[in-house]
Amino acid sequence: MLIVGINGSPKKEGNTAFLVREGLAAAAAAGAETALIQVTEAMADQKIPYCNQCSNPCQGACSRHNRLGEAYDLLRRADGVLLGSPVYFGSVAAQLKAFWDKSRILRKEKALLNVVGAGVTVGGARFGGQETTIKALFDMMLIQGMMIVGDGFIEADCGHQGGCGQAPANSDDFAIQRVCLTGRRLAEVAAATATLRQHRG
């Protein structure tokens, strides 16, 4: 079972990356294999840094034999995805949006259908757009056919939308607690739904 974290922030070692890693550590403690995708690294060799719908249906030209393709190959194996973004004007970072827009090839392949997804966001204030951003993350995952979970867990409570933090995230004990619950829930639900992903071979 593989849980993939995606740091959608332009900062490789920033607040979003910190919380995504905390969630992955909790998933690993629950028995999952984990991996982390840094979106800025995956997009680094893209000549056009956004999707311009160069083919319809998508032929995946932008992700052949490059870093983006390697990231998508990892997602093709994922049982769960922890998708993270900082709050930028009440929504997701442009870098993450571009990475996800180019994933049309994964949608064509149904590669993420029935993969379990969860979100984590970080804002500059306690009420800084985290919930609108996490709902944008959910919309992005739902259009891939993914199954969304929040930060509830049987040993805690039913949860909310997911891990929502305030910068600096490493000082936000509540956000750390909630993202750890999210990681455990991802691992639990991914294990329970494994048969739904048999279409991937």
Steps between C-alpha positions, in 0.01 A plus 500: 500500500644832387400842634639789296528849642502795263655827612330756278689791650782676314697460826664160530552532876209727592188464711308285252790260456531468877135402548496264203804321644327474840202335331724262308682405820167407659406292194838326517448423869171337396689270264496684168787563262527874439651734243506876452463697177633855496292671233763762416753224431253299290424808290858628477571383144164595348541733202141617544425515874123458464259286301404647162294197391745411223299187417145388564469231618823547692800306368724585798770664288608733782574208735707273278854415613532785748453590866128555463465152352690354795263674740197372309644147496515519879137614511404209273610270785341698783231360725462832681600860437554776756469816292642814658491867410559835665214748480551744215215751472257250648596213272785270396850602392551550126777239495266231630220602266733475200625157612144375541373654176767309309377174659225466238684188379442336840130577472489349151663183637275497810828468690370677811149356496419372851829623642438645846571872531536748785606862523718724711526878480690774679405867524668805642220548752279264699207584272701570187315308228595146602152354454444656158839370393437149631168492314687595182733206565198273539353620170830427326505147639132427439541574130761222493244262654674489836333424834535780755556458874536759774694496825271275702618180662327239715727570798441877477187655346318520167724784390457790262623570147864419567820650636476881508798682646623847579855608425742423649365146472763343722354702790137413424448199725133466406579486127772242560257285698233524229733424211631195685143377536456566128805288418368212711158526339654497153690181577195336658258579216758424230552153648126441524433600137792328326277277287341808340833579332549162334416656162854642498645152480 
